[in-house]
Amino acid sequence: MLRLCLAAAVMLATFPLLPTPSSANEDGATIWADDYVGTVRAMKQVSRAIGVKSCLYCHVKEDGRINYKIETAHKEVARQMKLIVDNLAAKGTGEVSIDEEDKRVVISAVYTATGDDAGIHLTVVQTPKDTKIAPTTSRKTLSLPDGPLNCGTCHNRKLHFVTE
């Protein structure tokens, strides 16, 4: 029985279940976590938080397997959104600018911890690339989270939560 357990452990160590993301170092460390297991766990939390059911929302499948090395627009947005959350937690403010096919979206966030104005104040300005169409601005205030800030703090299982 011990030999069987050791053989299984060696096989799992030799053949990981999922390929290591391209932005990871040898240990699987990424901006999401310090190691491969933590990165996979963080990705599952992110996908749940934004209401996306498949890894293929950000990643590309090639030859029947997910190729984590291919860069996609959604992966870049996810990295930028992570930075806004990190800045919001550290500095109380954050901003991200996302270029889409037909418009530029700028999301600004301000974290106010106390007073009548307590909450996370979001402003989203969408500027169409067609200069004949006027920019639109959406504002939303979210309640302060019970725990640390994360993707679910704002998204709450909705991908486009401000403009809906």
C-alpha positions in Angstrom: 0.0 0.0 0.0 2.8 2.4 0.9 4.5 1.7 -2.5 1.2 2.5 -4.3 0.9 5.8 -2.4 4.5 6.7 -3.2 4.0 5.8 -6.9 0.9 8.0 -7.1 2.7 10.9 -5.4 5.6 10.6 -7.9 3.2 10.5 -10.8 1.3 13.6 -9.6 4.6 15.5 -9.0 5.9 14.5 -12.5 2.7 15.2 -14.4 0.8 18.2 -13.0 -2.9 18.2 -13.6 -2.9 21.6 -15.3 -0.1 23.4 -17.2 1.6 26.2 -15.4 0.4 29.7 -16.6 2.9 31.5 -18.8 3.2 34.5 -16.5 4.3 32.1 -13.8 7.9 31.4 -12.7 9.2 27.9 -12.2 7.2 27.6 -8.9 4.0 28.9 -10.5 4.2 32.2 -8.8 2.1 34.9 -10.5 0.5 38.3 -9.5 -2.3 36.1 -8.2 -0.4 33.9 -5.7 3.1 32.8 -4.6 2.9 29.3 -6.2 1.1 27.2 -8.8 -1.6 25.8 -6.4 -2.3 29.3 -5.0 -2.6 30.7 -8.6 -5.1 28.0 -9.6 -7.1 28.6 -6.4 -7.1 32.4 -7.0 -8.2 31.9 -10.6 -11.2 29.8 -9.4 -12.1 32.6 -6.9 -11.8 35.2 -9.6 -14.0 33.3 -12.1 -16.6 32.7 -9.4 -16.5 36.4 -8.3 -17.1 37.7 -11.9 -19.7 35.0 -12.8 -17.6 33.3 -15.5 -18.0 29.5 -15.6 -15.2 28.6 -17.9 -11.4 29.2 -18.0 -12.0 29.8 -21.7 -13.4 33.3 -21.0 -9.7 34.4 -20.6 -7.7 31.5 -21.9 -7.5 29.8 -25.4 -7.9 26.2 -26.2 -5.4 24.7 -28.7 -5.3 21.1 -29.8 -7.8 20.1 -27.1 -5.9 21.7 -24.2 -5.9 25.2 -22.7 -2.8 27.1 -23.7 -2.1 29.5 -20.9 0.7 31.2 -22.7 -1.5 33.0 -25.3 -2.3 36.5 -24.3 -5.9 37.6 -24.6 -7.7 40.9 -24.0 -9.6 39.4 -21.1 -6.4 38.3 -19.4 -5.1 41.9 -19.7 -8.3 43.3 -18.2 -8.1 40.9 -15.3 -4.5 42.0 -14.6 -5.6 45.6 -14.7 -8.6 45.0 -12.4 -6.3 43.2 -10.0 -4.1 46.3 -9.9 -7.1 48.6 -9.2 -8.2 46.3 -6.3 -4.6 46.3 -4.9 -4.4 50.1 -5.2 -7.8 50.6 -3.7 -6.8 48.4 -0.7 -3.4 50.1 -0.3 -4.1 53.7 -1.2 -7.9 54.1 -1.1 -8.1 54.9 -4.8 -7.5 53.2 -8.1 -8.1 53.7 -11.8 -7.9 51.5 -14.8 -8.3 52.3 -18.5 -9.4 49.6 -20.9 -9.4 49.9 -24.6 -12.2 47.9 -26.3 -12.9 47.5 -30.0 -15.4 50.4 -30.2 -14.7 52.4 -27.0 -12.4 53.2 -24.1 -13.6 52.5 -20.6 -12.1 54.2 -17.6 -13.0 52.9 -14.2 -12.2 55.0 -11.1 -12.7 53.8 -7.6 -12.4 55.6 -4.2 -12.6 53.7 -0.9 -14.2 55.8 1.9 -14.0 54.0 5.2 -16.0 56.3 7.5 -18.8 58.8 7.7 -22.0 59.2 5.9 -20.2 58.7 2.6 -18.6 55.4 3.6 -18.4 52.9 0.7 -16.6 52.2 -2.5 -17.5 54.9 -5.0 -17.1 53.8 -8.7 -17.2 56.0 -11.7 -17.2 54.5 -15.2 -16.7 56.7 -18.2 -17.2 55.1 -21.6 -15.8 57.1 -24.5 -16.8 55.7 -28.0 -14.1 55.8 -30.6 -16.7 57.3 -32.9 -16.3 61.0 -32.0 -19.9 61.7 -33.0 -21.2 59.7 -30.0 -21.0 61.4 -26.6 -19.2 59.7 -23.7 -21.4 58.2 -21.0 -20.8 58.2 -17.3 -22.1 55.7 -14.7 -21.7 56.0 -11.0 -22.3 53.4 -8.3 -21.6 53.2 -4.6 -21.0 49.8 -3.1 -21.2 48.9 0.6 -17.9 48.3 2.4 -16.9 44.6 2.5 -16.9 42.6 5.8 -13.5 41.3 4.9 -10.6 42.2 2.6 -11.2 43.7 -0.9 -11.3 41.2 -3.7 -13.0 40.8 -7.1 -16.3 39.7 -5.5 -16.4 43.0 -3.5 -17.5 44.8 -6.6 -18.6 42.2 -9.1 -20.7 39.9 -6.8 -20.9 37.2 -9.6 -21.7 39.8 -12.4 -19.2 40.5 -15.1 -20.5 44.0 -16.1 -22.0 45.1 -12.8 -21.9 48.9 -13.2 -23.4 49.4 -16.6 -26.3 46.8 -16.2 
